[in-house]
Amino acid sequence: MNFTDMEYANRKHKTKRDEFLEIMGDVIPWDEWVEIIRPYYYNNQKGRAPCGIETMLRMYLLQNWFNLSDAGVEDAIYDSYAMRNFMKIDFMEEKQVPDSTTLCKFRAIMNENNLGKLFFDTINYHLKKHGRMMSGGTIVDATIIDAPSSTKNEKKERDPEMHSTKKGNEWRFGMKMHAGVDAGTGFIHSGEATAANVHDIDMASELIRDDDEIVYGDAGYIGLSERDEIKSDPHKSAIDYRINHRVHKLKKIEGSVAHYWFRKEEKQKSRVRAKVEYAFFVLKRIFHYTKVRYRGLAKNRNQMNILFASINLYMCARSGGFERNSPAMG
């Protein structure tokens, strides 16, 4: 322990950043994720030795969790004791923070090999193995992530893979993240990224698991059971689709005998669907992901998988499902 550690240990109050990074530092299966990256990492015998995989992974995760640029996360680690402690960097040993160029090359390895999907699948495997994720029911939903609409760039154009869509009375430009959430626990089990103009219902079939018997969705999924991709699948066509109706339908029967029971049924559907809203809350408020940072869907899809894996780990830790110092998920 150096003098900075001693001084910091005497503080009376832990910041939210401290608590968050302690939780994530404990819950991430570091050894397993490092081994996933190792086959794709530099293994040349000549030249300068590359930075350690775990060091680069920690820096890469900080960038994703706080939605920072390459230079921004480098500066933040130098500036923040909590981030420097998470990185396990001690300047007394003359160990410096990897520069932004090194991080950019590491991120390219992650994107080109779609390693985010491997991380996400690995976490879900452990959640199922240890009984943290249930089966039988899925909640489907989508959220819009804004993209820069400015054309002040080299090509004088917007990202061609992003599109505009109207939500309510507001036009939004960006991409849409579709998520399939376990109806019992709220963990995300599947996800997809598309342009914002792709309708929610178009991707719903991709979010349904093979063992699902019930599917919940908001009014945007009305008519899901009548889609060709659902009717042509023997399993999906037999699922009970519990989709919320639009508000105007409730007003039409107001004052009738069925009004009470209709409202009660809709309320019960909404109570189950609330689990997906919490997952999106963690995405946008805890992980600060409200605007895309990269051009094209491929890079943003890989980041989405990293964030979905992190959300599941964070939710598991906060719910008490993770045992400290235990391998993977307890």
C-alpha positions in Angstrom: 0.0 0.0 0.0 1.4 3.4 -1.0 0.7 6.8 0.5 -2.2 7.4 -2.0 -3.9 4.1 -1.0 -3.5 5.0 2.7 -5.0 8.4 2.2 -7.8 7.1 0.1 -8.6 4.3 2.5 -9.5 6.9 5.2 -12.3 8.5 3.3 -15.6 8.6 5.0 -17.8 8.2 1.9 -17.5 5.9 -1.1 -18.6 7.4 -4.4 -21.1 5.6 -6.7 -18.2 5.1 -9.1 -16.2 3.3 -6.4 -19.1 1.0 -5.5 -19.9 0.3 -9.2 -16.3 -0.6 -10.1 -15.9 -2.8 -7.0 -19.0 -4.7 -8.0 -17.9 -5.2 -11.6 -14.3 -6.0 -10.6 -15.6 -8.8 -8.4 -18.2 -10.2 -10.8 -16.4 -10.3 -14.1 -14.9 -13.8 -14.8 -11.5 -12.4 -15.7 -9.7 -15.6 -16.3 -12.4 -17.0 -18.6 -12.7 -13.8 -20.7 -8.9 -13.5 -21.0 -8.8 -17.0 -22.4 -11.5 -16.2 -24.9 -9.3 -13.3 -26.2 -6.0 -15.1 -26.1 -6.2 -17.0 -29.5 -6.9 -13.6 -31.3 -4.3 -11.5 -29.4 -0.7 -10.8 -30.5 1.6 -13.8 -30.1 4.6 -12.6 -32.1 8.0 -13.4 -30.5 9.8 -10.3 -32.0 9.4 -6.6 -31.2 8.1 -4.9 -28.1 6.0 -7.1 -25.8 2.3 -6.2 -26.0 0.3 -5.0 -23.0 -1.3 -7.7 -20.9 -4.7 -9.0 -22.1 -6.4 -8.4 -18.7 -5.0 -4.8 -18.6 -6.3 -4.1 -22.0 -9.7 -5.8 -21.3 -10.1 -3.7 -18.1 -9.4 -0.5 -20.1 -11.8 -1.6 -22.9 -14.6 -2.3 -20.4 -14.2 1.1 -18.7 -14.5 2.7 -22.1 -17.8 0.8 -22.8 -19.2 1.3 -19.3 -18.7 5.1 -19.2 -19.1 5.6 -23.0 -15.7 7.3 -23.4 -13.5 7.9 -26.4 -10.0 6.3 -26.6 -8.3 9.5 -25.4 -11.1 10.1 -22.9 -10.7 6.9 -21.1 -6.9 7.2 -21.0 -7.3 10.7 -19.4 -10.0 9.4 -17.0 -7.8 6.6 -15.7 -5.0 9.1 -15.0 -7.5 11.5 -13.3 -9.6 9.0 -11.3 -8.2 6.9 -8.4 -11.2 4.5 -8.6 -10.5 3.8 -12.3 -6.8 3.5 -11.7 -7.5 1.1 -8.9 -9.8 -1.0 -11.1 -7.0 -1.1 -13.7 -4.6 -2.3 -11.0 -2.0 0.3 -12.1 0.6 1.5 -9.6 2.7 4.4 -10.8 5.3 3.6 -8.0 6.2 0.7 -10.2 6.5 3.0 -13.2 3.7 1.2 -14.9 1.8 3.5 -17.2 -1.7 3.5 -18.7 -1.9 2.0 -22.2 -2.3 4.9 -24.7 -5.3 5.5 -26.9 -3.7 3.9 -30.0 -3.1 0.7 -28.2 -6.7 0.6 -27.0 -7.9 1.3 -30.6 -6.0 -1.7 -31.9 -7.4 -3.9 -29.0 -10.9 -2.8 -29.8 -10.3 -3.7 -33.5 -9.5 -7.2 -32.4 -12.7 -7.4 -30.4 -14.8 -6.1 -33.2 -13.3 -8.1 -36.1 -13.7 -11.4 -34.2 -17.1 -10.6 -32.7 -15.8 -11.4 -29.2 -18.6 -9.5 -27.5 -21.1 -12.2 -28.6 -18.8 -14.9 -27.1 -18.7 -12.9 -23.8 -22.5 -12.6 -23.8 -23.1 -16.3 -24.6 -20.6 -17.3 -21.9 -22.4 -15.3 -19.2 -25.8 -16.6 -20.2 -24.4 -20.2 -20.1 -23.3 -19.7 -16.5 -26.6 -18.1 -15.5 -28.5 -21.1 -16.8 -26.0 -23.6 -15.4 -26.3 -22.2 -11.9 -30.1 -21.7 -12.0 -30.0 -17.9 -12.2 -31.9 -17.7 -15.5 -35.3 -19.4 -15.9 -36.9 -20.7 -19.1 -40.4 -20.8 -20.5 -41.2 -17.1 -20.8 -39.7 -14.1 -22.7 -40.3 -10.4 -22.8 -39.5 -8.7 -26.1 -38.9 -5.0 -26.4 -36.7 -2.4 -28.2 -35.1 0.9 -27.5 -33.7 3.6 -29.8 -30.1 4.7 -29.4 -29.4 8.1 -31.1 -26.6 8.6 -33.6 -24.9 11.8 -34.6 -27.1 13.5 -37.3 -24.5 16.0 -38.3 -22.9 15.9 -41.8 -19.8 17.8 -40.7 -17.4 15.1 -41.5 -15.1 14.0 -44.3 -17.8 12.4 -46.5 -20.4 15.1 -45.7 -23.0 12.5 -45.0 -24.7 10.7 -42.1 -24.0 7.1 -41.2 -25.7 5.2 -44.1 -26.5 2.2 -41.8 -28.5 4.4 -39.4 -32.0 5.7 -40.2 -34.7 8.0 -38.9 -37.9 6.9 -37.3 -40.8 8.7 -35.6 -41.6 7.9 -32.0 -44.6 9.7 -30.8 -44.3 13.3 -32.1 -40.5 13.2 -32.2 -38.2 12.1 -35.0 -35.1 10.1 -33.9 -32.0 9.2 -36.0 -29.9 6.2 -35.0 -30.1 2.5 -34.4 -32.5 0.3 -32.5 -31.5 -2.3 -29.9 -33.9 -5.3 -29.7 -33.8 -7.4 -26.5 -35.3 -10.7 -25.4 -35.5 -10.8 -21.6 -36.2 -13.7 -19.3 -39.7 -13.2 -17.9 -38.8 -14.8 -14.6 -35.5 -13.1 -13.7 -35.2 -10.1 -16.0 -31.8 -11.2 -17.5 -31.2 -10.5 -21.1 -30.9 -13.7 -23.1 -30.8 -12.4 -26.7 -30.3 -9.2 -28.5 -30.0 -7.7 -32.0 -29.1 -4.3 -33.4 -30.8 -2.8 -36.5 -31.4 0.6 -38.0 -34.0 2.7 -36.1 -36.6 2.4 -38.9 -36.8 -1.4 -38.5 -40.1 -2.1 -36.7 -40.0 -3.9 -33.3 -42.2 -6.7 -34.5 -39.9 -7.5 -37.4 -37.2 -8.8 -35.0 -39.4 -10.4 -32.4 -39.1 -13.9 -33.9 -35.2 -13.8 -33.5 -35.6 -13.1 -29.7 -37.8 -16.1 -28.9 -36.1 -19.1 -27.3 -36.7 -22.7 -28.2 -38.2 -23.5 -24.8 -40.5 -20.4 -24.5 -44.2 -21.0 -23.9 -45.2 -17.4 -23.2 -44.1 -14.2 -24.8 -44.9 -10.7 -23.4 -44.7 -7.5 -25.4 -46.1 -3.9 -25.5 -48.6 -2.6 -28.1 -45.9 -2.4 -30.7 -46.1 -6.2 -31.0 -49.8 -6.5 -31.7 -50.3 -9.0 -34.4 -47.1 -10.9 -33.7 -48.9 -14.3 -33.6 -50.2 -13.7 -37.2 -46.8 -13.1 -38.7 -45.7 -15.6 -41.4 -42.4 -16.5 -39.6 -44.4 -17.3 -36.5 -47.3 -19.3 -38.1 -44.8 -21.3 -40.2 -42.9 -22.5 -37.1 -44.7 -25.3 -35.1 -43.2 -24.2 -31.8 -43.6 -20.5 -32.1 -47.1 -20.8 -33.4 -48.1 -22.7 -30.2 -46.8 -20.0 -27.9 -49.2 -17.9 -25.7 -48.6 -14.3 -26.8 -49.6 -11.9 -24.1 -49.4 -8.5 -25.8 -50.7 -5.3 -24.2 -53.5 -3.6 -26.0 -53.5 0.0 -27.0 -55.1 2.5 -24.6 -57.9 3.5 -26.9 -59.3 0.0 -26.7 -59.7 0.3 -23.0 -61.6 3.6 -23.4 -64.1 1.9 -25.8 -65.3 -0.5 -23.1 -65.2 2.0 -20.2 -68.3 1.6 -18.0 -69.0 -1.9 -19.2 -68.8 -5.1 -17.1 -65.7 -6.2 -18.9 -63.8 -3.0 -18.1 -62.6 -4.1 -14.6 -61.3 -7.5 -15.8 -59.7 -6.0 -18.9 -57.8 -3.4 -16.8 -56.7 -6.1 -14.4 -55.3 -8.3 -17.2 -53.5 -5.4 -18.8 -52.0 -4.4 -15.5 -50.7 -8.0 -14.9 -49.0 -8.0 -18.4 -47.4 -4.6 -17.6 -46.1 -5.9 -14.3 -44.2 -8.7 -16.0 -43.0 -6.4 -18.8 -41.5 -4.0 -16.3 -38.4 -6.3 -16.1 -37.2 -5.3 -19.5 -37.6 -1.6 -18.6 -35.1 -2.1 -15.8 -32.6 -3.7 -18.1 -32.8 -0.7 -20.4 -32.6 1.6 -17.3 -29.2 0.0 -16.4 -28.1 0.3 -20.0 -28.8 4.1 -20.2 -28.4 5.3 -16.7 -25.8 3.0 -15.1 -23.7 2.4 -18.3 -24.5 5.8 -19.9 -25.2 4.3 -23.3 -27.6 6.8 -24.9 -25.7 7.6 -28.1 -23.7 5.4 -30.5 -20.0 6.1 -30.7 -19.0 4.2 -33.9 -20.2 4.2 -37.5 -21.9 1.1 -38.9 -24.0 -1.6 -37.1 -21.3 -4.2 -36.8 -19.1 -2.3 -34.3 -22.2 -1.1 -32.4 -23.6 -4.6 -32.3 -20.4 -5.9 -30.7 -20.5 -3.1 -28.1 -24.2 -4.0 -27.5 -23.2 -7.6 -26.6 -20.5 -6.4 -24.3 -23.0 -4.2 -22.5 -25.7 -6.9 -22.3 -23.2 -9.3 -20.7 -22.2 -6.6 -18.3 -25.8 -5.7 -17.5 -26.6 -9.4 -16.6 -23.5 -9.5 -14.3 -24.4 -6.2 -12.7 -28.0 -7.3 -12.1 -26.9 -10.7 -10.8 -24.6 -9.0 -8.3 -27.1 -6.5 -7.1 -29.8 -9.2 -6.6 -27.4 -11.2 -4.4 -27.0 -14.0 -6.9 -23.2 -13.6 -7.1 -20.9 -15.0 -4.4 -17.8 -12.9 -3.8 -14.5 -14.5 -4.8 -16.3 -17.5 -6.4 -15.4 -18.6 -10.0 -17.7 -17.3 -12.7 -21.2 -17.3 -11.2 -20.7 -19.0 -7.9 
